[in-house]
Amino acid sequence: MTTAPPDPSSLVDVELNLGDSTYLRLAAILYGEETQQWWKDLGDLLYGRPGWYCEITNTANETQMTWSFGTLGSSLFNVTFDDESGYSLFDWDADSKLRFTTIDQLREWLDTNEDRHSNHPRKLRSLAEAFDWAVLKNVGFDLDVTVDDDAWIATVRKLPVTMSTAKTLSETVSQAREAIASAFDAPTKVAQSILVQVHLDHAAASALGS
């Protein structure tokens, strides 16, 4: 019997050690169980989407779970829960807050506006180049890997519009390193030294074990 693949939201990693708490369980702890569908829809949309990552942020008054879009931890768009219906997005470049009634409206806006920042990594070239490209070599880039038919596909988290596709996992990881170097306009030789961590989804794990 074929096992159905899990929903994308169930694959979201949150950078906080809370034992066996999952993304949706953490959302329930912070915002109440009635918000889980809201977070599920958002996780299904943004998990594996280039440039997006989920993290915990702390302010003087509260702890928030936030979806952010950007390079090397920068935050060009933010989406988080604000006790009102719909989806609220803060666009740092425009210094404006936008509201979307449905997840489909948010998806349509992102499809149109994410490309505004596709060149953002190159704007950070001087930072990345410092100390012999140490940031690229040591920071560690997470690769979300899936399989579609016979093609392995790797998407780089926290790096907008960057992915690689190849016939094998090793080739895909190698090409992902090259894509990261290219995104920052780094010399080709830097690619082989870039630290990556590979995360296999349901399809990739099944393909690897077959």
N, C-alpha and C positions, 0 to 999 in steps of 0.2 A: 504494500500500500504506500502510495506517495504521500509524504508529509507536506502539508501546505506551508509555504514560507510565511514567516511572521510579518506583522505589520511593521513598516519602517520605524514607527515611534518606539517599538519595543527594542530596537537596536541602538537607540541613542545613548551615548556615553556622557555622563555628567562628571566633571572633574572635582569630585568630592568623595571622600571615603566614608560611606555610611553603611558598611557591611553589605548586606544583600539588597539594599533598597534599589529599586529600579527608577527610571525616569518618571514614570507616572506615579509611583508611590511617593517620590520626593515632591512632586507637584501637589499631591494630596496633603502632605505634611505641611507644606508652606502656604497653600492657598485653599485647602478644603477639597474633599472628595468630589463635590459637585463641579469642580473645574477640570476634572480629568479628561473629559471629551474635548474641551478647548485645547488642552496641552497635547492630546493625542493628535488632533487635526494639524496642529502646528508642527509637531514632530514628524508626522508623515510627510509634510510638505518640505521641511528644511533639512532633515537628515540626509546626508550624502550630497546635498546641493552645494556646489563649489563656493567656498568662501564663508559658509555658515558654520557656527559652532555654538554649543550650549554650555553655559558656565554659571557658577554661583558668584554673585557680587554682594558685598557687604557695605552698607552705609552706616552712618551714626544711628539711624533709626530702625533699619530693617535689613533682612536678608532676602535677596531676590534671586529667582532663576530667570536668566535672560538668554535669548537667542541674539547673537551678534554676527555682523558681516564685516570682514576686513582681513588685513594681512598682518602676520606676526603679532596677533593680539590687539590690533587696532580695531576701532568700532565705528564703522561708517553708517550702518543701520542698526537699530535695536528694536526688538519686539519683546514685550513682556506683558504680564497680566496686570490690569489696572482697575479691576472691580466693575468695569462697564462691559456691555455686550460688544461683540465684534473684535477686531484686531487693530491695535494701536501701534504704529511704527514711528520711531523718531529718526529723521534724516539729518545727520549731523552736518553734511555739506550745505544743505539748504536751511539749516537751523529751524526745522519745522516738524510738527507732529501731524501725522495723517491717520485717519481712521477708516477701516474697511469693515463693511457689514458682514461679509462672508469670507471664508478662506479662499474661495475662487477669485474674489476681487483682489485679495492680497497677492495671490499667485500671478495674476495678470499684471499688476503693477511691478512686481519684481522682474518678470520677464522683460519688461520694457526698460527698467531703470538700473538693474545691476551692471549692465555694460558700461555705465558711466565710470565705473571704477576698475575696469578690466586692466588698466595700465598702472594701477596703484603700486604694485610691487616695484616697478622700475623707478618710481618716485622715491623709493626707500633704498636705492642702490648704494648711496654713500654710507648709509648705516650698515647695510649688509656686507659691504666691502671691508669695513674696519677690521683690523686684527686678522688679516688673511682670511676673510669670509667666515669668521668663527661662528657667527650667528647661524648661518646655513649648515655648518658642519656639526654644531653642538645642540641647537635648540630642539631638534627632533620634530619631524613633520609626520602627522598621522595620515596614513593612506587607507581609505575605505575601499575595499576591493569586492567586486561582484563579477559574475560570469553571465554573458548573454550569448546563447548558442555556444560557439567555440571561441568567443572573444573574451579575454580577461580585461576588465576595466577598473582602473584605479583613479579615485578622485582625491585630491589633496585638501584636507581640512585647512581652514584659516588661510586659504590662498585662492582668491577669486578666479573663476574660469580657467582652472588648470586640471587636466586629467590626461591619462594615457591609456592606450589600448594596444594589446598585443595578443599573440597566440598562446603564450605561456605566462605563468605567474612571475617567474624570474625576469622575463623580458619586460613585463608590464612595470615591475618595480624599478628596473633600470631606466626605462623611459620616463617614469615619474620623476626620478632624480634629475634627469636631463631637463624635464619640463620645469622643475623648480628653479634650476640654475638659469634657464632661459628667461623665466618670469622676472628674475632680478637682474638680467643682463650680465650674469656672471660668466667667467671663462668656462669653456666646456670641461676642462680638467677638474673643476670644482665638483662637478656632478657626482663622481664616484665616491666622494668623501661626505656627502650629505647624509645625515642621520635620519632614517625613516622608521616608523613603526607601522606594521601592517595589520589591519583589522579585516577579517574575512566575514562577509555576510553569509546567510543561509545557503545561497546558491554556490558561492565560492568554496565554502567549507565542504559541501557535498561533492563538488567537482574535484577538489583536492584529494578527497578520500576515495574516489571512484577508480 
